[in-house]
Amino acid sequence: MTPPTFEALSTPALVIDLGSARRNIAAAVKSIGSPDRWRPHVKTAKVAPVMALYLDAGVRQFKCATLLEASVLADCRSAANGTGPADILIAHHLFGPALVQLEALAKKHPTVRFSTLVESASQVPSVPDSVGVFADIDLGMHRTGLDVDDVAETLAIARAAGPRFGGLHAYDGHRHEHDLGERERLAHAGYDRVLRSHGELQSAGIEPVEIITSGTPAYPAALTHSGLGEIHHRVSPGTVVYHDLRTREQLPDHAIEFAVTVLTRVASLPSTDLFTVDAGSKAIEAASPSLIASAIELPEAKALRQSEEHTVFRCDPAIRPSRGDLLRLVPGHVCPTVNLASTCLLMEDGQPLGLAPVAARGHAPLGT
Ligand SMILES: Cc1ncc(COP(=O)(O)O)c(C=O)c1O
């Protein structure tokens, strides 16, 4: 089937450029130093052909948030003739039926090592025997995890997990200070505390196999921390595969290619300096009210506000587009934007390849 052109697509439409995603992955591997030191979070990627790009780049260990992401990723292994994902951490706290589903997933993919998180030793007995266990460490984000200084509980988790103990998961998603020096200083202070806990585990005779830190804003700081370079440490940025307006602000000195855009049409011209497009909050997730989206064709235009099916932009009347014009919008926050679409148009450096399902969006239907 001939891939659709932009003109043939109804809007809003999610567009993913595999060439840009491939180069973003290569740039991240280069800055991290090796595909082995990266455990990317695939909640951003969401589509199987992009997960396959990680495998092509030699990445074998991943983080997921949902069982659906894990399942789509694990299925890439058969498609990749055994060179697929070897190690998948569900970086989430699972209970009851989710643990049963994870056990079934592990059984279906016996060559993939699955793990999950706990924050208390009391959770360990409920984790199926075939599944590894990481201690979730709170470095100050206060979302999940046990306090980084609670070495007694970390030890209890490690002892309860025995050979299934994978190590420490210490995600510092709260480290996105605007000042890069300040961000690095505060991130390093957190990593010092994780290393203290790591040292105490070693003194107690327990070898934490792996320490996992850092999403996109903090990972450059993790790479300049000398102590982390001496242990089995991995960083876990995920947004770097596509980038968005937020990561452009967060990583000002990185080469960034926007791999995801939302194709939209100008729907209305409310006044001489305003235009409204047909993509709103059901197609684009804003990082903040001031960082909704930017049009590639009109970077000067400022997104003012969103409703469910509309975003209103202000621009100089001299450059205002016409009704029906196509625009490509770079989202403020790409991860939840990709999650909003059920299908996407895949491109390769500007050439349409075809439509693909956003297979890992949302959660698996209830009852499956
Ligand atoms: C636990 C965890 N690890 C890694 C990431 C990836 O971070 P980023 O989206 O900044 O790349 C996230 C993002 O939400 C996360 O929640």
Ligand as a Chemical Component Dictionary entry (heavy atoms), coordinates in Angstrom:
data_LIG
# 
_chem_comp.id                   LIG 
_chem_comp.type                 NON-POLYMER 
_chem_comp.pdbx_formal_charge   0 
_chem_comp.three_letter_code    LIG 
# 
loop_
_chem_comp_atom.comp_id 
_chem_comp_atom.atom_id 
_chem_comp_atom.alt_atom_id 
_chem_comp_atom.type_symbol 
_chem_comp_atom.charge 
_chem_comp_atom.model_Cartn_x 
_chem_comp_atom.model_Cartn_y 
_chem_comp_atom.model_Cartn_z 
_chem_comp_atom.pdbx_ordinal 
LIG C1 C1 C 0 11.140 5.833  36.828 1  
LIG C2 C2 C 0 11.501 6.606  35.609 2  
LIG N1 N1 N 0 12.676 6.364  35.015 3  
LIG C3 C3 C 0 13.058 7.031  33.900 4  
LIG C4 C4 C 0 12.229 7.981  33.328 5  
LIG C5 C5 C 0 12.679 8.662  32.066 6  
LIG O1 O1 O 0 12.867 10.023 32.277 7  
LIG P1 P1 P 0 12.763 11.067 31.078 8  
LIG O2 O2 O 0 11.338 11.074 30.633 9  
LIG O3 O3 O 0 13.179 12.355 31.717 10 
LIG O4 O4 O 0 13.684 10.618 30.023 11 
LIG C6 C6 C 0 10.992 8.261  33.927 12 
LIG C7 C7 C 0 10.103 9.282  33.359 13 
LIG O5 O5 O 0 9.029  9.555  33.823 14 
LIG C8 C8 C 0 10.621 7.555  35.093 15 
LIG O6 O6 O 0 9.439  7.765  35.692 16 
# 
loop_
_chem_comp_bond.comp_id 
_chem_comp_bond.atom_id_1 
_chem_comp_bond.atom_id_2 
_chem_comp_bond.value_order 
_chem_comp_bond.pdbx_ordinal 
LIG C1 C2 SING 1  
LIG C2 N1 SING 2  
LIG C2 C8 DOUB 3  
LIG N1 C3 DOUB 4  
LIG C3 C4 SING 5  
LIG C4 C5 SING 6  
LIG C4 C6 DOUB 7  
LIG C5 O1 SING 8  
LIG O1 P1 SING 9  
LIG P1 O2 DOUB 10 
LIG P1 O3 SING 11 
LIG P1 O4 SING 12 
LIG C6 C7 SING 13 
LIG C6 C8 SING 14 
LIG C7 O5 DOUB 15 
LIG C8 O6 SING 16 
# 
